[in-house]
Amino acid sequence: MTARVGDHAPLGVFDSGLGGLTVVRALRNAFPNESLIYLGDTARVPYGTRSPETIVRYARACARVLVERGVKALVVACNTVSAIALDLLRAELDLPVLGVVEPGALSAVRALERWVARAGRVPDDSRPLRIGVLGTASTIASGAYPRAVARLSTRYEVVGQAAPLLVPLVEEGWTDGEVPRLVVRRYVEPRIDPGPRGPVPGCTHYPLLESVITEVAADLAGTPVPVVDSAVATAEAVGEALREARIPGAPLTTDARLEIFVTDRPQSFTGVAQRFLGADLGSVEQIDLVSS
Amino acid sequence: MTARVGDHAPLGVFDSGLGGLTVVRALRNAFPNESLIYLGDTARVPYGTRSPETIVRYARACARVLVERGVKALVVACNTVSAIALDLLRAELDLPVLGVVEPGALSAVRALERWVARAGRVPDDSRPLRIGVLGTASTIASGAYPRAVARLSTRYEVVGQAAPLLVPLVEEGWTDGEVPRLVVRRYVEPRIDPGPRGPVPGCTHYPLLESVITEVAADLAGTPVPVVDSAVATAEAVGEALREARIPGAPLTTDARLEIFVTDRPQSFTGVAQRFLGADLGSVEQIDLVSS
């Protein structure tokens, strides 16, 4: 498959559901002139509990929809697909393909390095610096974050913590107060020691819990702990990838558009979707992936 | 479609996922000699966020699998399918088809009547007695419980409360302690007044939170509040339906079997599934619904 690549071609983003709209939000902040097409496979969400074969099949179907609409780069805003099918999509598609795991891992490593530099510490080489990752059960089980961090350096160790309640908490809109604090504490506490740890929110839904995670982690560590937003990290990686591939950005005069497609129930997710996007949705169109 | 109906034919139960195993547990307690076939559509869980057309399609596919295996009655252990597709399945299938909504509603009404009788109160006819229902967002939005209760009597009013965090809490195994108490309290508090109310756990997952719900509801109401377990209520309704249809029970000598089928990842749900079933699972087999 090849894409129509041009100045005015949009960026394509897909996710199993609507959580990937947090990546769209970060992309719009970073590249206000770029048009975006988002596809949420709401008919088959969540992907995290599916088998690898099924996830590959779904990922190909989502990618095809966006490539056929002429996107100039593809952002896989789904941790599960990023962990399992990214290499395959990169091999099959003739355009930059970015996941959320590698940018999140890179951003965590950089944040930890800045922390160490600021704290004026010389890390003890005999003991790796630890990065905490909160993710869905399947993201943690996939080992994607340890692999991504290990590719960057052997000085870091990833401590993963499955945190399946965080997604429904965010979807319920309970992002501050006692309940999210207790839940986050229960997930973070067993994984944190005094000192610098970077709990990378390893799921597109978690940026909305960032302030609670930051507060709880600092409280448990007894010192501020860098918390990385993988959506912002992904937007930065998209900029780098476009520059590397010499794909021009949209001109300043472009009227940037956001088109949102879902595979089921376009009307029923509006509240949750606007929370993720941080803005009005505009129109949401339903398309059929199953028979495509 | 017709089923092979016989003494030794098993009961068939299906759900979108594994929560329906709480109904299997109640059926095994009530009918220890009956063999059971359970189908969990783990490839497409959850159904609650799908469109009605999609739910009908999925329900037909699940029912077909069980009917082809010769079940003598079909139990729809899924609130979403019970709310949307039960009449259709009953029209299409030549065997008793039971959902979980009607038994839950009937059981709540009976529990409330017993409560009023025990309390020695004469209900004020000008004011309906209120039944609280906790369910997923889609179960509450469907209005299935108010409709089911209205069919029984006009003396009762249903107050529904979407409680989407309860399913992930149960799946996480957090069924006692501070977090579930706070979450349940947040859902129950706005819906309860002093006096008798029966929060019917309107989802197959909630029986595991029954003790927390009972405790919180009694605390808020200032008096014990009847809490209905829809799985147990459904098992009672299955017994009545078999008697009405004059379908004989399994002989005492039968070696009752439990066969479990899922549509994706048979190995990965074992922990959660055993929690729902309250027993070892035995073998779990994967079948393909999508292409059947």
Interface residues (C-beta under 8 A of the other chain):
Chain A: T42 A43 R44 V45 T49 R50 S51 T54 P164 L165 V167 P168 L169 E171 E172 W174 E178 V179 L182 V183 R186 D264 R265 S268 F269
Chain B: T42 A43 R44 V45 T49 R50 S51 T54 P164 L165 V167 P168 L169 E171 E172 W174 E178 V179 L182 V183 R186 D264 R265 S268 F269
